[in-house]
């Protein structure tokens, strides 16, 4: 039986998730509803996706079999207070906020519910996301499989233990920003070498995408793949030497440690 899907919040992440689910055919537009405080934002989504819209969070909470809370972390408590008397034990609630633990969510709702805590990332906007998922004890194996199937429309998914959710925030939730900085830096260097900027971005971005695909598809250790590029007395090993001297690895690890620290404190 088809499931009705609701989204509270229709920003960039929520919009990407809705688009991916609809494009994959997991849900018809008539079976999806989103709410938002901005009528203008709702009109854009209705025009683009053909879904049902409302400014009333309780309406979408009552409508959905699977309800995504796609608002920023600082708004979670207010949204939960608004809908907690509307949601039921039969629904599946899916959260996307860093730092909001299953225990915190249960306390705020004040009753036994099926809750899946997730952490998506912005590449979901191009259907290339990565999402960690952690269900509470009330969610059955069949229900987590159902939500995974729905989310596969915009993202790869992995079920993990909750103690790793903050790590997911650091390694995939926030990391697109690190990668964009790396691409931008490579492109800047290419421009300095005489390449047109538009061309430089394409060369740099394609190199990153292709390298990531090699890691995923070959199963080889990243260090082994790096060694394959570093010919004896060649150009690449000299570039790698500079990156090591500048502390590239430690900088990335320290940045992720800081991200992890902040996520745990939210």
C-alpha positions as MATLAB code, in Angstrom:
seq = 'XXXXXXXXXXXXXXXXXXXXXXXXXXXXXXXXXXXXXXXXXXXXXXXXXXXXXXXXXXXXXXXXXXXXXXXXXXXXXXXXXXXXXXXXXXXXXXXXXXXXXXXXXXXXXXXXXXXXXXXXXXXXXXXXXXXXXXXXXXXXXXXXXXXXXXXXXXXXXXXXXXXXXXXXXXXXXXXXXXXXXXXXXXXXXXXXXXXXXXXXXXXXXXXXXXXXXXXXXXXXXXXXXXXXXXXXXXXXXXXXXXXXXXXXXXXXXXXXXXXXXXXXXX';
ca = [
       0.000    0.000    0.000;
       1.294    3.441   -0.873;
       2.468    5.551    2.029;
       1.665    9.219    2.441;
       4.805   11.259    3.070;
       4.952   14.588    4.877;
       7.676   17.189    5.279;
       7.699   19.914    7.906;
      10.030   22.419    6.263;
      10.734   22.786    2.547;
      14.170   24.404    2.418;
      17.122   23.228    0.345;
      17.510   19.871    2.074;
      13.817   19.129    2.389;
      13.257   20.181   -1.202;
      16.061   17.930   -2.455;
      14.650   14.980   -0.536;
      11.136   15.572   -1.864;
      12.374   15.892   -5.440;
      14.414   12.690   -5.199;
      11.546   10.686   -3.715;
       9.121   11.855   -6.407;
      11.603   11.318   -9.249;
      12.256    7.762   -8.073;
       8.535    6.959   -8.201;
       8.421    5.959   -4.520;
       5.566    8.393   -3.948;
       3.028   10.230   -6.089;
       2.714   14.004   -5.779;
      -0.844   13.611   -4.447;
       0.545   11.487   -1.591;
       3.083   14.093   -0.449;
       2.474   17.206    1.633;
       4.822   19.866    2.977;
       4.360   22.683    5.446;
       6.293   25.910    5.850;
       5.742   29.295    7.440;
       6.498   30.990    4.123;
       3.572   30.960    1.713;
       5.939   32.049   -1.057;
       8.180   29.027   -0.473;
       5.153   26.741   -0.522;
       3.947   28.174   -3.802;
       7.343   27.506   -5.371;
       7.247   23.873   -4.212;
       3.659   23.395   -5.340;
       4.479   24.770   -8.778;
       7.673   22.732   -9.128;
       6.526   19.423   -7.640;
       2.727   19.442   -7.739;
       2.516   18.348   -4.090;
       0.059   19.368   -1.387;
       1.071   22.353    0.747;
      -0.016   23.987    3.981;
       1.178   26.568    6.485;
      -0.171   24.372    9.316;
       2.371   21.892   10.711;
      -0.393   19.956   12.455;
      -2.131   19.366    9.131;
       0.901   17.710    7.573;
       1.541   15.773   10.807;
      -1.993   14.366   10.647;
      -1.677   13.610    6.919;
       1.568   11.625    6.827;
       2.332    7.959    7.411;
       6.026    8.915    7.276;
       6.812   12.408    8.571;
      10.158   14.109    7.932;
      11.108   16.945   10.299;
      13.180   18.968    7.819;
      13.718   22.134    9.854;
      16.902   23.536   11.393;
      17.921   22.136   14.813;
      17.051   25.333   16.677;
      13.418   25.004   15.577;
      12.936   21.375   16.607;
      11.659   22.000   20.118;
       9.002   24.483   18.953;
       7.856   22.215   16.098;
       7.629   19.187   18.382;
       5.612   21.163   20.925;
       3.239   22.104   18.125;
       2.678   18.603   16.700;
       3.224   16.232   19.636;
      -0.500   15.826   20.328;
      -1.191   15.188   16.635;
       1.350   12.466   15.827;
       0.487    8.854   16.638;
       2.264    5.616   17.488;
       1.475    4.279   14.003;
       3.473    6.937   12.168;
       7.200    6.893   11.420;
       8.990   10.131   12.277;
      12.266   10.893   10.505;
      14.564   13.613   11.848;
      17.535   15.232   10.088;
      18.945   17.457   12.854;
      22.464   17.002   14.249;
      22.727   16.679   18.006;
      19.064   15.816   18.614;
      19.339   12.353   20.173;
      16.669    9.682   20.238;
      16.389   10.179   23.993;
      15.973   13.953   23.596;
      13.330   13.440   20.917;
      11.420   10.917   23.060;
      11.443   13.297   26.026;
      10.168   16.210   23.955;
       7.367   14.183   22.350;
       6.501   12.663   25.725;
       5.191    9.359   24.372;
       6.299    6.174   22.636;
       6.763    6.824   18.918;
       8.577    5.288   15.979;
      11.545    7.607   15.364;
      14.424    7.312   12.896;
      17.251    9.768   13.415;
      19.135   10.548   10.192;
      21.889   12.773    8.858;
      21.698   13.530    5.111;
      24.011   15.827    3.148;
      23.620   18.417    0.394;
      24.710   16.151   -2.500;
      21.171   14.801   -2.109;
      20.342   17.811   -4.313;
      21.932   15.932   -7.243;
      20.758   12.488   -6.046;
      24.256   11.604   -4.837;
      23.794   11.977   -1.098;
      25.018    9.887    1.823;
      22.729    9.358    4.806;
      23.277    7.686    8.150;
      20.170    6.254    9.841;
      19.543    5.228   13.440;
      16.106    3.890   14.472;
      14.760    3.689   18.002;
      13.533    0.403   19.470;
       9.950    1.000   18.285;
      10.872    0.849   14.581;
      10.699   -2.609   13.012;
      13.216   -3.990   10.522;
      10.553   -3.767    7.819;
       9.916   -0.111    8.617;
      13.596    0.878    8.508;
      13.867   -0.971    5.172;
      10.853    0.993    3.905;
      12.393    4.346    4.872;
      15.741    3.309    3.362;
      13.984    2.423    0.116;
      12.250    5.808    0.043;
      15.474    7.704    0.798;
      17.404    5.761   -1.850;
      15.709    8.107   -4.303;
      18.202   10.809   -3.341;
      20.921    9.154   -1.266;
      22.936    6.112   -0.347;
      21.917    4.982    3.133;
      23.565    3.085    5.983;
      21.995    2.011    9.282;
      24.391    2.827   12.116;
      24.429    2.897   15.907;
      23.553    6.211   17.518;
      27.016    6.753   19.002;
      28.247    7.250   15.411;
      25.677    9.863   14.384;
      27.922   12.798   15.282;
      30.749   11.138   13.345;
      28.424   10.950   10.338;
      27.850   14.695   10.683;
      31.605   15.269   10.452;
      32.483   12.739    7.741;
      29.557   13.241    5.352;
      27.053   15.790    6.664;
      29.495   18.714    6.806;
      32.268   17.405    4.575;
      30.886   18.650    1.239;
      32.035   22.101    2.426;
      35.596   20.793    2.853;
      35.509   19.237   -0.615;
      34.159   22.412   -2.207;
      37.038   24.345   -0.628;
      39.513   21.811   -2.045;
      37.990   22.100   -5.531;
      38.031   25.892   -5.303;
      41.689   25.911   -4.236;
      42.692   23.603   -7.091;
      40.773   25.738   -9.556;
      42.429   28.916   -8.234;
      45.836   27.344   -8.805;
      44.819   26.323  -12.323;
      43.677   29.881  -13.031;
      47.027   31.130  -11.758;
      48.613   28.746  -14.240;
      46.649   30.293  -17.112;
      43.465   28.211  -17.374;
      40.045   29.847  -17.745;
      38.087   29.665  -14.482;
      35.082   27.803  -15.875;
      37.401   25.206  -17.339;
      39.431   25.024  -14.129;
      36.331   24.195  -12.056;
      35.395   21.414  -14.471;
      38.865   19.853  -14.426;
      39.103   20.046  -10.622;
      35.564   18.814   -9.907;
      35.770   15.933  -12.369;
      39.090   14.846  -10.850;
      37.500   14.755   -7.382;
      34.413   12.899   -8.605;
      36.464   10.369  -10.548;
      38.815    9.774   -7.630;
      35.894    9.169   -5.267;
      34.384    6.745   -7.761;
      37.670    4.820   -7.879;
      37.627    4.410   -4.081;
      34.028    3.158   -4.129;
      34.256    0.883   -7.166;
      37.751   -0.615   -6.945;
      37.678   -1.368   -3.228;
      41.349   -0.401   -3.058;
      42.787    1.514   -0.106;
      43.024    5.264   -0.841;
      46.745    5.090   -0.092;
      47.205    2.414   -2.754;
      45.320    4.516   -5.295;
      47.473    7.518   -4.344;
      50.628    5.455   -4.909;
      49.403    4.510   -8.388;
      49.554    8.207   -9.368;
      52.938    8.904   -7.759;
      55.535    7.851  -10.333;
      59.201    7.754   -9.210;
      60.811   11.211   -9.556;
      57.538   12.436  -11.040;
      55.414   15.540  -10.598;
      52.740   14.074   -8.307;
      55.059   12.918   -5.526;
      56.471   16.438   -5.313;
      52.963   17.847   -4.904;
      52.188   15.203   -2.265;
      55.382   16.160   -0.427;
      54.229   19.783   -0.190;
      50.786   18.736    1.067;
      52.447   16.611    3.751;
      54.766   19.456    4.732;
      51.766   21.811    5.049;
      49.904   19.327    7.229;
      46.968   18.592    4.946;
      45.966   15.365    6.690;
      46.206   16.772   10.203;
      44.289   19.894    9.161;
      41.428   17.771    7.813;
      41.405   15.567   10.912;
      41.442   18.564   13.256;
      38.620   20.211   11.294;
      36.512   17.059   11.594;
      37.319   16.798   15.310;
      35.996   20.348   15.785;
      32.870   19.520   13.767;
      32.344   16.426   15.911;
      32.788   18.445   19.107;
      30.194   21.034   18.063;
      27.726   18.369   16.904;
      27.936   16.576   20.254;
      27.234   19.841   22.038;
      24.102   20.771   20.085;
];
